[in-house]
Structures are given as C-alpha cells and as structure tokens.
Amino acid sequence: MAGVDWEIPLKRVLSRELDRLGLSGYQLLLFGSRARGNASPVSDIDIGIKGVEAIPFPLLSELRDAVDNLNLPFKVDLVDMTHVSREFYEHAMEGAIVWKG
C-alpha cells in the first residue's frame, strides 16, 4: 500500500480540512480492503473519522466536498465512526491504519 498515488494527497487534504474546520482532535483511519492490503483495482477507499462527538453534518459535507475535488478514480467513503454500530466499528478497526491522531 505504501507509495500509492492517492494516499498522500488524500491524507493531506483531510488533515488540512479537519484542522481548518476545528476538528484537529479527530483521528483519521484507513480501514477496509485498502488497509488490509487485499483491495482490487476498483475497490473504494474507506476512511473513518473518530472523535469524542459526532461531526456536524455541514462540516462532514465540507470534508466530502474537499475529497470530491481531488477527482480520484474511485469512490471514497468518509464514515463518522460515532454513527456506526459497535459491531461495524470493531470490524472496521481490525487492520485499520491510523493516518492522523
């Protein structure tokens, strides 16, 4: 997974936007097949955002817009981890890679 051409710009944009939106204490987590190393060429990118409180919807929309502006050739799913079930969270955290925080 190291050196993948989407990884650095995506990390950079999300980290910058979290800081700009006053969410600098939140973690960024890569999870799913891209984190586990078994992604297909068309697999999406799953990014979890973890904090003490839920991210207000308008701020989550701004994060999604910033990602969309990267024009990556595959879908990026941004997931506020405060809104997922315990079962989903535990499954997602298996093999997750902390990008920030």
Secondary structure, 3 states (H helix, E strand, C coil): CCCCCCHHHHHHHHHHHHHHCCCCCCEEEEECHHHHCCCCCCCCEEEEEECCCCCCHHHHHHHHHHHHCCCCCCCEEEEEHHHCCHHHHHHHHCCCEEEEC
